[in-house]
Amino acid sequence: MAAGEYISVKSQEDIEKSDLKFEATELEKNPHAELKELTEIYISRGLKPELAHEVATQLTEHDALGAHRSEERRVGKECSQGV
């Protein structure tokens, strides 16, 4: 049983590392599209477009990878739960 749990946790870690690497590459290759994507996430949550853009810009300036990772992970979780 412990081996199965280890494999499950290890697989999740590998997926998360891969996702981070992909997101970092996307931020490097096309930062404007990534900023637009983050802005659209905030608009979908009810922020006015101008405020959504400002929030996305400030969070990206502070920690681009962290902001995108947490928001996209949240969106993915909401989609998988049918929210």
PyMOL CGO cylinders between C-alpha atoms (Angstrom):
from pymol import cmd
from pymol.cgo import CYLINDER

trace = [
    CYLINDER, 0.00, 0.00, 0.00, 2.83, 2.41, 0.84, 0.3, 1, 1, 1, 1, 1, 1,
    CYLINDER, 2.83, 2.41, 0.84, 4.40, 1.81, -2.56, 0.3, 1, 1, 1, 1, 1, 1,
    CYLINDER, 4.40, 1.81, -2.56, 1.17, 2.78, -4.30, 0.3, 1, 1, 1, 1, 1, 1,
    CYLINDER, 1.17, 2.78, -4.30, 0.95, 6.00, -2.29, 0.3, 1, 1, 1, 1, 1, 1,
    CYLINDER, 0.95, 6.00, -2.29, 4.60, 6.81, -3.07, 0.3, 1, 1, 1, 1, 1, 1,
    CYLINDER, 4.60, 6.81, -3.07, 4.00, 6.31, -6.79, 0.3, 1, 1, 1, 1, 1, 1,
    CYLINDER, 4.00, 6.31, -6.79, 0.89, 8.48, -6.67, 0.3, 1, 1, 1, 1, 1, 1,
    CYLINDER, 0.89, 8.48, -6.67, 2.67, 11.33, -4.85, 0.3, 1, 1, 1, 1, 1, 1,
    CYLINDER, 2.67, 11.33, -4.85, 5.73, 11.04, -7.09, 0.3, 1, 1, 1, 1, 1, 1,
    CYLINDER, 5.73, 11.04, -7.09, 3.56, 11.15, -10.21, 0.3, 1, 1, 1, 1, 1, 1,
    CYLINDER, 3.56, 11.15, -10.21, 1.78, 14.26, -8.95, 0.3, 1, 1, 1, 1, 1, 1,
    CYLINDER, 1.78, 14.26, -8.95, 5.13, 15.95, -8.22, 0.3, 1, 1, 1, 1, 1, 1,
    CYLINDER, 5.13, 15.95, -8.22, 6.36, 15.09, -11.72, 0.3, 1, 1, 1, 1, 1, 1,
    CYLINDER, 6.36, 15.09, -11.72, 3.20, 16.53, -13.28, 0.3, 1, 1, 1, 1, 1, 1,
    CYLINDER, 3.20, 16.53, -13.28, 3.51, 19.73, -11.26, 0.3, 1, 1, 1, 1, 1, 1,
    CYLINDER, 3.51, 19.73, -11.26, 7.18, 20.16, -12.22, 0.3, 1, 1, 1, 1, 1, 1,
    CYLINDER, 7.18, 20.16, -12.22, 6.28, 19.65, -15.87, 0.3, 1, 1, 1, 1, 1, 1,
    CYLINDER, 6.28, 19.65, -15.87, 3.42, 22.16, -15.62, 0.3, 1, 1, 1, 1, 1, 1,
    CYLINDER, 3.42, 22.16, -15.62, 5.72, 24.74, -14.01, 0.3, 1, 1, 1, 1, 1, 1,
    CYLINDER, 5.72, 24.74, -14.01, 8.33, 24.28, -16.71, 0.3, 1, 1, 1, 1, 1, 1,
    CYLINDER, 8.33, 24.28, -16.71, 5.68, 24.65, -19.42, 0.3, 1, 1, 1, 1, 1, 1,
    CYLINDER, 5.68, 24.65, -19.42, 4.24, 27.78, -17.80, 0.3, 1, 1, 1, 1, 1, 1,
    CYLINDER, 4.24, 27.78, -17.80, 7.69, 29.34, -17.39, 0.3, 1, 1, 1, 1, 1, 1,
    CYLINDER, 7.69, 29.34, -17.39, 8.37, 28.72, -21.07, 0.3, 1, 1, 1, 1, 1, 1,
    CYLINDER, 8.37, 28.72, -21.07, 5.04, 30.26, -22.07, 0.3, 1, 1, 1, 1, 1, 1,
    CYLINDER, 5.04, 30.26, -22.07, 5.72, 33.33, -19.91, 0.3, 1, 1, 1, 1, 1, 1,
    CYLINDER, 5.72, 33.33, -19.91, 9.10, 33.71, -21.56, 0.3, 1, 1, 1, 1, 1, 1,
    CYLINDER, 9.10, 33.71, -21.56, 7.89, 33.17, -25.13, 0.3, 1, 1, 1, 1, 1, 1,
    CYLINDER, 7.89, 33.17, -25.13, 4.67, 35.16, -25.02, 0.3, 1, 1, 1, 1, 1, 1,
    CYLINDER, 4.67, 35.16, -25.02, 4.25, 37.31, -21.92, 0.3, 1, 1, 1, 1, 1, 1,
    CYLINDER, 4.25, 37.31, -21.92, 1.49, 39.43, -23.50, 0.3, 1, 1, 1, 1, 1, 1,
    CYLINDER, 1.49, 39.43, -23.50, -0.71, 36.40, -24.20, 0.3, 1, 1, 1, 1, 1, 1,
    CYLINDER, -0.71, 36.40, -24.20, -0.13, 35.11, -20.68, 0.3, 1, 1, 1, 1, 1, 1,
    CYLINDER, -0.13, 35.11, -20.68, -1.08, 38.49, -19.21, 0.3, 1, 1, 1, 1, 1, 1,
    CYLINDER, -1.08, 38.49, -19.21, -4.23, 38.49, -21.34, 0.3, 1, 1, 1, 1, 1, 1,
    CYLINDER, -4.23, 38.49, -21.34, -5.06, 34.97, -20.16, 0.3, 1, 1, 1, 1, 1, 1,
    CYLINDER, -5.06, 34.97, -20.16, -4.67, 35.98, -16.50, 0.3, 1, 1, 1, 1, 1, 1,
    CYLINDER, -4.67, 35.98, -16.50, -6.77, 39.10, -17.11, 0.3, 1, 1, 1, 1, 1, 1,
    CYLINDER, -6.77, 39.10, -17.11, -9.53, 36.97, -18.63, 0.3, 1, 1, 1, 1, 1, 1,
    CYLINDER, -9.53, 36.97, -18.63, -9.51, 34.69, -15.59, 0.3, 1, 1, 1, 1, 1, 1,
    CYLINDER, -9.51, 34.69, -15.59, -10.18, 37.68, -13.35, 0.3, 1, 1, 1, 1, 1, 1,
    CYLINDER, -10.18, 37.68, -13.35, -12.88, 39.00, -15.67, 0.3, 1, 1, 1, 1, 1, 1,
    CYLINDER, -12.88, 39.00, -15.67, -14.58, 35.61, -15.53, 0.3, 1, 1, 1, 1, 1, 1,
    CYLINDER, -14.58, 35.61, -15.53, -14.58, 35.93, -11.74, 0.3, 1, 1, 1, 1, 1, 1,
    CYLINDER, -14.58, 35.93, -11.74, -16.47, 39.19, -11.94, 0.3, 1, 1, 1, 1, 1, 1,
    CYLINDER, -16.47, 39.19, -11.94, -13.85, 41.95, -12.05, 0.3, 1, 1, 1, 1, 1, 1,
    CYLINDER, -13.85, 41.95, -12.05, -14.33, 44.81, -14.49, 0.3, 1, 1, 1, 1, 1, 1,
    CYLINDER, -14.33, 44.81, -14.49, -11.86, 44.52, -17.40, 0.3, 1, 1, 1, 1, 1, 1,
    CYLINDER, -11.86, 44.52, -17.40, -9.77, 47.53, -16.32, 0.3, 1, 1, 1, 1, 1, 1,
    CYLINDER, -9.77, 47.53, -16.32, -9.42, 46.25, -12.75, 0.3, 1, 1, 1, 1, 1, 1,
    CYLINDER, -9.42, 46.25, -12.75, -8.77, 42.69, -13.94, 0.3, 1, 1, 1, 1, 1, 1,
    CYLINDER, -8.77, 42.69, -13.94, -5.95, 43.96, -16.15, 0.3, 1, 1, 1, 1, 1, 1,
    CYLINDER, -5.95, 43.96, -16.15, -4.47, 46.02, -13.29, 0.3, 1, 1, 1, 1, 1, 1,
    CYLINDER, -4.47, 46.02, -13.29, -4.59, 43.07, -10.89, 0.3, 1, 1, 1, 1, 1, 1,
    CYLINDER, -4.59, 43.07, -10.89, -3.06, 40.73, -13.48, 0.3, 1, 1, 1, 1, 1, 1,
    CYLINDER, -3.06, 40.73, -13.48, -0.33, 43.27, -14.26, 0.3, 1, 1, 1, 1, 1, 1,
    CYLINDER, -0.33, 43.27, -14.26, 0.61, 43.84, -10.63, 0.3, 1, 1, 1, 1, 1, 1,
    CYLINDER, 0.61, 43.84, -10.63, 0.63, 40.14, -9.76, 0.3, 1, 1, 1, 1, 1, 1,
    CYLINDER, 0.63, 40.14, -9.76, 2.69, 39.38, -12.87, 0.3, 1, 1, 1, 1, 1, 1,
    CYLINDER, 2.69, 39.38, -12.87, 5.20, 42.08, -11.96, 0.3, 1, 1, 1, 1, 1, 1,
    CYLINDER, 5.20, 42.08, -11.96, 5.47, 40.70, -8.43, 0.3, 1, 1, 1, 1, 1, 1,
    CYLINDER, 5.47, 40.70, -8.43, 5.71, 36.97, -9.30, 0.3, 1, 1, 1, 1, 1, 1,
    CYLINDER, 5.71, 36.97, -9.30, 4.63, 36.04, -12.80, 0.3, 1, 1, 1, 1, 1, 1,
    CYLINDER, 4.63, 36.04, -12.80, 5.10, 32.30, -12.50, 0.3, 1, 1, 1, 1, 1, 1,
    CYLINDER, 5.10, 32.30, -12.50, 3.44, 32.14, -9.08, 0.3, 1, 1, 1, 1, 1, 1,
    CYLINDER, 3.44, 32.14, -9.08, 0.44, 34.17, -10.19, 0.3, 1, 1, 1, 1, 1, 1,
    CYLINDER, 0.44, 34.17, -10.19, -0.15, 32.14, -13.31, 0.3, 1, 1, 1, 1, 1, 1,
    CYLINDER, -0.15, 32.14, -13.31, 0.46, 28.82, -11.63, 0.3, 1, 1, 1, 1, 1, 1,
    CYLINDER, 0.46, 28.82, -11.63, -1.99, 29.41, -8.80, 0.3, 1, 1, 1, 1, 1, 1,
    CYLINDER, -1.99, 29.41, -8.80, -4.75, 30.91, -10.95, 0.3, 1, 1, 1, 1, 1, 1,
    CYLINDER, -4.75, 30.91, -10.95, -4.54, 28.34, -13.71, 0.3, 1, 1, 1, 1, 1, 1,
    CYLINDER, -4.54, 28.34, -13.71, -4.43, 25.52, -11.18, 0.3, 1, 1, 1, 1, 1, 1,
    CYLINDER, -4.43, 25.52, -11.18, -7.56, 26.97, -9.56, 0.3, 1, 1, 1, 1, 1, 1,
    CYLINDER, -7.56, 26.97, -9.56, -9.33, 27.22, -12.91, 0.3, 1, 1, 1, 1, 1, 1,
    CYLINDER, -9.33, 27.22, -12.91, -8.37, 23.65, -13.73, 0.3, 1, 1, 1, 1, 1, 1,
    CYLINDER, -8.37, 23.65, -13.73, -9.69, 22.44, -10.39, 0.3, 1, 1, 1, 1, 1, 1,
    CYLINDER, -9.69, 22.44, -10.39, -12.96, 24.35, -10.87, 0.3, 1, 1, 1, 1, 1, 1,
    CYLINDER, -12.96, 24.35, -10.87, -13.40, 22.88, -14.36, 0.3, 1, 1, 1, 1, 1, 1,
    CYLINDER, -13.40, 22.88, -14.36, -12.76, 19.33, -13.15, 0.3, 1, 1, 1, 1, 1, 1,
    CYLINDER, -12.76, 19.33, -13.15, -15.34, 19.81, -10.40, 0.3, 1, 1, 1, 1, 1, 1,
    CYLINDER, -15.34, 19.81, -10.40, -17.89, 21.31, -12.77, 0.3, 1, 1, 1, 1, 1, 1,
    CYLINDER, -17.89, 21.31, -12.77, -17.91, 24.69, -11.03, 0.3, 1, 1, 1, 1, 1, 1,
]
cmd.load_cgo(trace, "trace")
